[in-house]
Amino acid sequence: MAIKISFGSTRSNSRISSLAGGVICLLLSAFGFYVVFFGSEISGGIPLLPDALNTLFGRIIFGLGALFTGGLSVYAFMEFFRNKSSN
């Protein structure tokens, strides 16, 4: 099964594709927000920086990814409800 979100004048007619893409992006976004707000210390990062700063950078990156995938899920759900095709 291929999942895509289409942009521009060539829109996808598959509601299943829009719904599946929205659910997947929503789950990825929820995981990212969980790591940002409830996750333990994020290890790794830039070796010369203190661990607190590396953890902050990791949380910022996960937060940006969560916002991006959350936006994609909103778009996919809007496409799902806007699309009148039944396939």
Residue frames as a rotation matrix with the C-alpha (Angstrom) as fourth column:
MET 1
0.588 0.809 0.000 0.00
0.809 -0.588 0.000 0.00
0.000 0.000 -1.000 0.00
ALA 2
-0.520 -0.728 0.447 1.41
0.722 -0.654 -0.227 3.36
0.457 0.204 0.865 -0.97
ILE 3
0.435 0.598 -0.673 0.67
0.852 -0.515 0.094 6.36
-0.290 -0.615 -0.733 1.23
LYS 4
-0.650 -0.647 0.399 1.10
0.736 -0.667 0.118 9.90
0.190 0.370 0.910 -0.04
ILE 5
0.208 0.636 -0.743 -0.15
0.538 -0.709 -0.456 13.40
-0.817 -0.305 -0.490 0.46
SER 6
-0.127 -0.225 0.966 -0.60
0.986 -0.131 0.099 15.23
0.104 0.965 0.239 -2.81
PHE 7
-0.217 -0.029 -0.976 -0.07
0.314 -0.949 -0.042 18.92
-0.924 -0.315 0.215 -3.42
GLY 8
-0.858 -0.202 -0.473 -1.11
-0.288 -0.574 0.766 21.23
-0.426 0.793 0.434 -6.24
SER 9
-0.184 0.841 -0.509 -3.66
-0.976 -0.216 -0.005 20.64
-0.114 0.496 0.861 -8.94
THR 10
-0.130 0.112 -0.985 -3.16
-0.407 0.900 0.156 16.87
0.904 0.421 -0.072 -9.13
ARG 11
-0.187 0.160 0.969 -4.88
-0.981 0.017 -0.192 15.76
-0.047 -0.987 0.154 -5.95
SER 12
-0.982 -0.116 -0.150 -5.16
-0.111 0.993 -0.045 12.16
0.154 -0.027 -0.988 -4.84
ASN 13
-0.177 0.984 -0.029 -8.65
-0.700 -0.105 0.707 10.70
0.692 0.146 0.707 -5.00
SER 14
-0.106 0.082 -0.991 -8.06
0.353 0.935 0.039 8.06
0.930 -0.346 -0.127 -2.35
ARG 15
0.521 0.367 0.771 -9.61
-0.581 -0.509 0.635 8.75
0.625 -0.779 -0.052 1.05
ILE 16
0.947 -0.204 -0.249 -7.88
0.310 0.784 0.538 5.68
0.085 -0.587 0.805 2.47
SER 17
0.073 -0.976 0.206 -4.49
0.802 -0.065 -0.594 7.12
0.593 0.209 0.778 1.52
SER 18
-0.108 -0.056 0.993 -5.31
-0.233 -0.969 -0.081 10.44
0.966 -0.240 0.091 3.17
LEU 19
0.805 0.473 0.357 -6.61
-0.461 0.121 0.879 8.76
0.373 -0.873 0.316 6.32
ALA 20
0.771 -0.567 -0.290 -3.62
0.622 0.768 0.151 6.40
0.137 -0.296 0.945 6.61
GLY 21
-0.142 -0.847 0.513 -1.16
0.582 -0.491 -0.649 9.25
0.801 0.206 0.562 6.05
GLY 22
0.155 0.297 0.942 -2.93
-0.481 -0.811 0.335 11.36
0.863 -0.505 0.017 8.66
VAL 23
0.972 0.232 0.038 -2.90
-0.155 0.510 0.846 8.59
0.177 -0.828 0.532 11.26
ILE 24
0.462 -0.873 -0.156 0.77
0.834 0.487 -0.258 7.76
0.301 -0.011 0.954 10.66
CYS 25
-0.274 -0.572 0.773 1.80
0.272 -0.817 -0.508 11.42
0.922 0.071 0.380 10.88
LEU 26
0.491 0.527 0.694 -0.33
-0.540 -0.442 0.716 11.89
0.684 -0.726 0.067 14.01
LEU 27
0.955 -0.167 -0.245 1.37
0.286 0.735 0.615 8.93
0.077 -0.658 0.750 15.71
LEU 28
0.051 -0.985 0.163 4.83
0.850 -0.043 -0.525 10.23
0.524 0.165 0.835 14.76
SER 29
-0.125 -0.022 0.992 3.89
-0.161 -0.986 -0.043 13.65
0.979 -0.165 0.120 16.12
ALA 30
0.833 0.475 0.283 2.60
-0.367 0.091 0.926 12.16
0.414 -0.875 0.250 19.38
PHE 31
0.662 -0.672 -0.332 5.85
0.735 0.669 0.112 10.21
0.147 -0.318 0.937 19.80
GLY 32
-0.226 -0.774 0.591 7.89
0.573 -0.596 -0.562 13.38
0.788 0.212 0.578 19.22
PHE 33
0.139 0.346 0.928 5.87
-0.486 -0.792 0.369 15.37
0.863 -0.502 0.059 21.75
TYR 34
0.966 0.158 -0.203 6.20
0.071 0.593 0.802 12.54
0.247 -0.789 0.562 24.26
VAL 35
0.217 -0.965 -0.149 9.99
0.915 0.255 -0.314 12.65
0.340 -0.068 0.938 23.92
VAL 36
-0.287 -0.324 0.902 10.01
0.167 -0.944 -0.286 16.44
0.943 0.068 0.325 24.27
PHE 37
0.134 0.470 0.873 7.83
-0.677 -0.600 0.427 16.66
0.724 -0.648 0.238 27.38
PHE 38
0.795 0.309 0.522 8.14
-0.603 0.501 0.620 13.32
-0.070 -0.808 0.585 29.18
GLY 39
0.732 -0.549 -0.403 11.29
0.184 0.729 -0.659 11.65
0.656 0.408 0.635 27.84
SER 40
0.703 -0.587 -0.401 14.37
0.519 0.036 0.854 11.11
-0.487 -0.809 0.330 29.93
GLU 41
0.269 -0.688 -0.674 17.66
-0.391 -0.717 0.577 12.80
-0.880 0.108 -0.462 29.19
ILE 42
0.999 0.031 -0.014 18.63
-0.023 0.303 -0.953 12.63
-0.025 0.953 0.303 25.53
SER 43
0.359 -0.930 0.083 22.17
0.154 0.147 0.977 11.32
-0.920 -0.338 0.196 25.15
GLY 44
0.065 -0.451 0.890 24.67
0.983 0.184 0.021 11.97
-0.173 0.874 0.455 22.38
GLY 45
0.936 0.327 -0.133 25.09
0.289 -0.927 -0.241 15.22
-0.202 0.187 -0.961 20.53
ILE 46
0.600 -0.743 0.297 28.07
-0.161 -0.476 -0.865 17.51
0.784 0.471 -0.405 20.12
PRO 47
0.342 -0.474 -0.811 31.00
0.745 0.663 -0.073 16.21
0.573 -0.580 0.580 22.24
LEU 48
-0.663 -0.738 0.128 32.34
0.525 -0.580 -0.623 19.62
0.534 -0.346 0.771 23.35
LEU 49
-0.281 0.643 0.712 29.02
-0.512 -0.728 0.456 20.89
0.812 -0.236 0.534 24.71
PRO 50
-0.816 0.039 0.576 27.64
-0.542 0.292 -0.788 20.12
-0.199 -0.956 -0.217 28.18
ASP 51
-0.876 0.478 0.056 25.02
0.481 0.862 0.161 17.39
0.028 0.168 -0.985 28.50
ALA 52
-0.206 0.839 -0.504 22.30
0.460 -0.372 -0.806 19.88
-0.864 -0.398 -0.310 29.49
LEU 53
-0.202 0.073 -0.977 22.80
-0.649 -0.757 0.077 21.83
-0.734 0.649 0.200 26.25
ASN 54
-0.935 -0.142 -0.325 22.86
-0.338 0.630 0.699 18.65
0.105 0.764 -0.637 24.16
THR 55
-0.645 0.764 -0.020 19.60
0.687 0.567 -0.455 17.57
-0.336 -0.307 -0.890 25.81
LEU 56
-0.053 0.604 -0.795 18.05
-0.015 -0.797 -0.604 20.96
-0.998 -0.020 0.052 25.04
PHE 57
-0.527 -0.210 -0.824 19.13
-0.785 -0.252 0.566 20.72
-0.327 0.945 -0.032 21.38
GLY 58
-0.986 0.160 -0.043 17.71
0.137 0.933 0.333 17.20
0.094 0.322 -0.942 21.16
ARG 59
-0.348 0.910 -0.227 14.38
0.652 0.060 -0.756 18.31
-0.674 -0.411 -0.614 22.60
ILE 60
-0.118 0.260 -0.958 14.24
-0.456 -0.871 -0.180 21.25
-0.882 0.416 0.222 20.18
ILE 61
-0.800 -0.232 -0.553 14.90
-0.600 0.298 0.743 18.97
-0.008 0.926 -0.378 17.20
PHE 62
-0.835 0.550 -0.013 12.29
0.550 0.832 -0.070 16.45
-0.028 -0.065 -0.997 18.34
GLY 63
-0.199 0.785 -0.587 9.83
0.353 -0.501 -0.790 19.30
-0.914 -0.364 -0.178 18.93
LEU 64
-0.348 0.018 -0.937 10.36
-0.731 -0.631 0.260 20.72
-0.586 0.776 0.233 15.44
GLY 65
-0.949 -0.011 -0.315 9.86
-0.215 0.753 0.622 17.27
0.231 0.658 -0.717 13.95
ALA 66
-0.629 0.763 -0.147 6.70
0.687 0.457 -0.565 16.79
-0.364 -0.457 -0.812 16.01
LEU 67
-0.128 0.566 -0.815 5.32
-0.146 -0.823 -0.549 20.14
-0.981 0.049 0.188 14.84
PHE 68
-0.618 -0.177 -0.766 6.12
-0.760 -0.115 0.640 19.29
-0.201 0.977 -0.064 11.21
THR 69
-0.935 0.272 -0.226 4.47
0.173 0.909 0.379 15.86
0.309 0.315 -0.897 11.32
GLY 70
-0.454 0.810 -0.370 1.54
0.543 -0.078 -0.836 17.34
-0.707 -0.581 -0.404 13.25
GLY 71
-0.247 0.306 -0.920 1.04
-0.574 -0.811 -0.116 19.85
-0.781 0.499 0.376 10.44
LEU 72
-0.823 -0.085 -0.562 1.19
-0.530 0.471 0.705 17.06
0.205 0.878 -0.433 7.88
SER 73
-0.820 0.563 -0.100 -1.44
0.566 0.773 -0.286 15.10
-0.084 -0.291 -0.953 9.81
VAL 74
-0.233 0.749 -0.620 -3.76
0.086 -0.619 -0.781 18.12
-0.969 -0.235 0.080 9.92
TYR 75
-0.407 0.023 -0.913 -3.35
-0.836 -0.412 0.363 18.55
-0.368 0.911 0.187 6.16
ALA 76
-0.947 0.023 -0.320 -3.99
-0.135 0.877 0.461 14.85
0.291 0.480 -0.828 5.51
PHE 77
-0.604 0.779 -0.167 -7.14
0.646 0.356 -0.675 14.86
-0.466 -0.516 -0.719 7.66
MET 78
-0.172 0.523 -0.835 -8.37
-0.359 -0.822 -0.441 17.99
-0.917 0.224 0.330 5.88
GLU 79
-0.637 -0.115 -0.762 -7.80
-0.769 0.154 0.620 16.23
0.046 0.981 -0.186 2.57
PHE 80
-0.949 0.306 -0.079 -9.63
0.313 0.945 -0.092 13.16
0.046 -0.112 -0.993 3.90
PHE 81
-0.316 0.888 -0.333 -12.74
0.526 -0.128 -0.841 15.13
-0.789 -0.441 -0.427 4.91
ARG 82
-0.176 0.205 -0.963 -12.68
-0.583 -0.810 -0.066 17.33
-0.793 0.549 0.262 1.80
ASN 83
-0.863 -0.252 -0.439 -12.36
-0.506 0.457 0.732 14.43
0.017 0.853 -0.522 -0.64
LYS 84
0.043 0.987 0.157 -15.72
-0.906 0.104 -0.410 13.01
-0.420 -0.124 0.899 -1.78
SER 85
-0.123 -0.141 -0.982 -14.35
-0.725 0.688 -0.008 9.90
0.677 0.712 -0.187 -3.49
SER 86
0.693 0.522 0.497 -15.33
-0.721 0.484 0.496 6.60
0.018 -0.702 0.712 -1.94
ASN 87
0.669 -0.446 -0.595 -12.24
0.085 0.841 -0.535 4.48
0.738 0.307 0.600 -2.74
